[in-house]
Amino acid sequence: MLGHHAATRGAGRLLLGITAAVMLLFILVFSLHYVTPLDEAKEFVNIGGEANLPTWWNASLLFLVTTLAATAAFMAEGRRIRVSWSVIAAAAAFLSLDEAVALHERLARPLADARIWAVTYPWLVLGVVVALVGSAVLILAGRSLPRATANRLAIALGCYALGALGLEAFTGWIKNHGPEILFSIGMFAEEGLEMLACIIAALAVLDYLLNEYERPHTASTWLAPERRS
């Protein structure tokens, strides 16, 4: 899952290590908070919060996917595959922006203000519609990619949807109907799945770029284009 190339596996271990450190820091600070008040530190590492360390890391992972997919689009030799990578880059860029500025919550405010009934977070009503349309577009875009790359991106998409929609729907319900420990576990799993999805996607694109780089005609195009008389 970390990739076929040594460089991809190394990048994967680095990204997973940083992600684990962010998650463990959250557990550590929240555990210490029960012994001595650590309100500011708790807010800074809260994986369920906004504008803090976990949010920045998640947005950075999505931006990494954006950059790699945009690079793949720029280097692509065919129109269809160029469009596919451009769509993937645009989707990742939107998710990165959403993660950084909580765009989904801002867009869902009219639903909350109108007090439309929902058993979980109001923004999920809009989020499900956007996710279904976005997933269909991404699946169609992936059809022109190599099967191995498309399969890994599909796994990443499934993990992200499970975390951002499935588990978030659960935490939104359990927040008001169940014990706090279940809410914390659900929130931890939700954010962890989103970050893991981003890492899977980033490594899939990086592996694709390295495969293309190793192809003789691609290498000559990228590095030293032949002069034609």
C-alpha positions as CSV (number, residue, x, y, z in Angstrom):
1,M,0.0,0.0,0.0
2,L,3.0,2.3,0.6
3,G,4.0,2.0,-3.1
4,H,6.3,0.2,-5.4
5,H,9.2,2.6,-5.4
6,A,11.6,3.1,-2.6
7,A,11.1,6.9,-2.7
8,T,7.3,6.4,-2.4
9,R,7.7,4.0,0.6
10,G,10.0,6.4,2.3
11,A,7.6,9.3,1.8
12,G,4.8,7.1,3.1
13,R,6.7,6.2,6.2
14,L,7.4,9.9,6.8
15,L,3.8,11.0,6.3
16,L,2.4,8.2,8.4
17,G,5.0,9.0,11.2
18,I,3.9,12.7,11.3
19,T,0.3,11.7,11.3
20,A,0.8,9.3,14.1
21,A,2.6,12.0,16.1
22,V,-0.2,14.5,15.6
23,M,-2.8,11.8,16.8
24,L,-0.7,10.7,19.7
25,L,-0.1,14.4,20.8
26,F,-3.9,14.8,20.9
27,I,-4.3,11.7,23.1
28,L,-1.4,12.8,25.4
29,V,-2.7,16.4,25.9
30,F,-6.3,15.3,26.4
31,S,-5.1,12.7,29.0
32,L,-3.0,15.2,30.9
33,H,-5.9,17.7,30.8
34,Y,-7.8,15.4,33.2
35,V,-4.9,15.8,35.7
36,T,-4.1,19.5,35.2
37,P,-6.0,22.1,33.1
38,L,-4.4,22.5,29.7
39,D,-7.1,24.5,27.9
40,E,-4.9,26.2,25.3
41,A,-2.9,23.1,24.5
42,K,-6.1,21.1,24.3
43,E,-7.6,23.5,21.8
44,F,-4.4,23.5,19.7
45,V,-4.3,19.7,19.3
46,N,-8.0,18.9,19.3
47,I,-8.6,16.8,16.2
48,G,-12.3,17.8,16.3
49,G,-11.5,21.5,16.4
50,E,-10.8,24.1,13.7
51,A,-7.8,26.3,12.9
52,N,-5.3,24.2,14.9
53,L,-2.5,21.7,14.3
54,P,-4.6,18.7,13.1
55,T,-6.5,20.9,10.8
56,W,-3.3,22.4,9.3
57,W,-1.9,18.9,8.8
58,N,-5.0,17.5,7.2
59,A,-5.1,20.6,4.8
60,S,-1.4,20.1,4.1
61,L,-1.9,16.5,3.1
62,L,-4.8,17.5,0.8
63,F,-2.6,20.2,-0.7
64,L,0.1,17.7,-1.3
65,V,-2.3,15.6,-3.3
66,T,-3.3,18.7,-5.2
67,T,0.3,19.5,-6.1
68,L,1.1,16.0,-7.1
69,A,-2.0,15.6,-9.3
70,A,-1.4,19.0,-10.8
71,T,2.1,17.9,-11.7
72,A,0.8,14.7,-13.2
73,A,-1.7,16.8,-15.3
74,F,1.1,19.1,-16.5
75,M,3.3,16.2,-17.5
76,A,0.5,14.1,-19.1
77,E,0.9,13.4,-22.8
78,G,-2.8,12.7,-23.7
79,R,-5.8,15.0,-23.3
80,R,-8.0,12.5,-21.5
81,I,-5.4,11.7,-18.8
82,R,-4.6,15.4,-18.5
83,V,-8.2,16.2,-17.8
84,S,-8.5,13.3,-15.3
85,W,-5.5,14.6,-13.3
86,S,-6.8,18.1,-13.5
87,V,-10.2,17.0,-12.0
88,I,-8.5,15.2,-9.2
89,A,-6.2,18.2,-8.5
90,A,-9.3,20.5,-8.4
91,A,-11.2,18.2,-6.0
92,A,-8.2,17.9,-3.7
93,A,-7.7,21.7,-3.8
94,F,-11.4,22.2,-2.8
95,L,-11.1,19.8,0.1
96,S,-7.9,21.5,1.3
97,L,-9.6,24.9,1.2
98,D,-12.7,23.4,3.0
99,E,-10.5,21.9,5.7
100,A,-8.6,25.2,6.2
101,V,-11.6,27.5,6.4
102,A,-14.5,25.1,7.3
103,L,-16.3,25.9,4.0
104,H,-18.8,23.1,4.5
105,E,-20.0,24.6,7.8
106,R,-20.3,28.1,6.3
107,L,-22.3,26.8,3.3
108,A,-24.6,24.8,5.6
109,R,-25.5,27.8,7.9
110,P,-28.8,28.5,6.0
111,L,-29.9,25.0,6.9
112,A,-29.0,25.5,10.5
113,D,-30.6,28.9,10.6
114,A,-33.7,27.5,9.1
115,R,-33.7,24.8,11.8
116,I,-34.2,22.1,9.3
117,W,-34.5,18.8,11.2
118,A,-31.5,16.6,11.2
119,V,-30.3,13.8,13.5
120,T,-26.7,14.8,13.1
121,Y,-24.7,17.8,11.9
122,P,-26.8,20.0,9.5
123,W,-24.0,20.3,6.9
124,L,-24.2,16.6,6.2
125,V,-27.4,17.1,4.4
126,L,-25.5,19.2,1.8
127,G,-22.4,17.1,2.2
128,V,-24.0,13.9,1.1
129,V,-25.3,15.5,-2.2
130,V,-21.9,17.1,-2.9
131,A,-20.1,13.8,-2.1
132,L,-22.3,11.7,-4.4
133,V,-21.8,14.1,-7.3
134,G,-18.1,14.5,-6.6
135,S,-17.5,10.8,-6.2
136,A,-19.2,10.1,-9.6
137,V,-17.1,12.7,-11.3
138,L,-13.9,11.3,-9.7
139,I,-14.7,7.7,-10.6
140,L,-15.3,8.8,-14.2
141,A,-12.0,10.7,-14.2
142,G,-10.2,7.7,-12.9
143,R,-11.2,5.5,-15.8
144,S,-8.5,6.9,-18.0
145,L,-5.8,6.3,-15.4
146,P,-3.7,3.1,-15.1
147,R,-5.7,0.5,-13.3
148,A,-3.3,0.2,-10.3
149,T,-3.4,4.0,-9.8
150,A,-7.1,4.2,-10.2
151,N,-7.7,1.4,-7.7
152,R,-5.6,3.0,-5.1
153,L,-7.3,6.4,-5.6
154,A,-10.6,4.6,-5.3
155,I,-9.6,3.2,-1.9
156,A,-8.5,6.6,-0.8
157,L,-11.8,8.1,-1.9
158,G,-13.7,5.4,0.0
159,C,-11.7,6.0,3.2
160,Y,-12.2,9.7,3.0
161,A,-16.0,9.3,2.4
162,L,-16.2,6.9,5.3
163,G,-14.5,9.3,7.6
164,A,-15.9,12.6,6.4
165,L,-19.5,11.4,6.0
166,G,-20.1,8.0,7.7
167,L,-18.2,8.5,10.9
168,E,-19.0,12.2,11.1
169,A,-22.7,11.4,10.9
170,F,-22.2,8.9,13.8
171,T,-20.3,11.5,15.9
172,G,-22.9,14.1,15.2
173,W,-25.6,11.8,16.5
174,I,-23.6,10.3,19.4
175,K,-22.6,13.8,20.6
176,N,-26.1,14.4,21.9
177,H,-27.3,10.8,22.4
178,G,-24.5,8.8,23.8
179,P,-21.5,8.7,26.2
180,E,-18.6,11.2,25.6
181,I,-16.1,8.4,25.2
182,L,-17.9,7.1,22.1
183,F,-17.9,10.6,20.6
184,S,-14.1,10.9,21.2
185,I,-13.4,7.5,19.7
186,G,-15.6,8.3,16.7
187,M,-13.9,11.6,16.2
188,F,-10.5,10.1,16.5
189,A,-11.3,7.4,13.9
190,E,-12.9,9.9,11.6
191,E,-9.9,12.3,11.4
192,G,-7.6,9.3,11.2
193,L,-9.4,7.9,8.2
194,E,-9.3,11.2,6.4
195,M,-5.6,11.6,6.9
196,L,-4.9,8.0,5.9
197,A,-7.0,8.6,2.8
198,C,-4.9,11.6,1.8
199,I,-1.7,9.6,2.3
200,I,-2.9,6.7,0.2
201,A,-3.9,9.2,-2.6
202,A,-0.6,11.1,-2.4
203,L,1.5,7.9,-2.6
204,A,-0.6,6.6,-5.5
205,V,0.0,9.8,-7.5
206,L,3.7,9.8,-6.5
207,D,4.1,6.2,-7.6
208,Y,2.4,7.1,-10.9
209,L,4.8,10.0,-11.5
210,L,7.8,7.9,-10.8
211,N,6.6,5.2,-13.1
212,E,6.2,7.8,-15.9
213,Y,9.6,9.2,-15.1
214,E,11.2,5.8,-15.6
215,R,9.6,5.4,-19.1
216,P,12.3,6.2,-21.7
217,H,10.2,8.5,-23.9
218,T,8.8,10.3,-20.8
219,A,12.2,10.8,-19.3
220,S,13.4,12.4,-22.6
221,T,10.4,14.7,-22.6
222,W,10.8,15.8,-19.0
223,L,14.5,16.2,-18.8
224,A,16.0,16.8,-22.2
225,P,13.6,17.3,-25.1
226,E,15.2,16.5,-28.4
227,R,15.6,19.4,-30.8
228,R,13.8,18.9,-34.1
229,S,15.1,20.4,-37.3
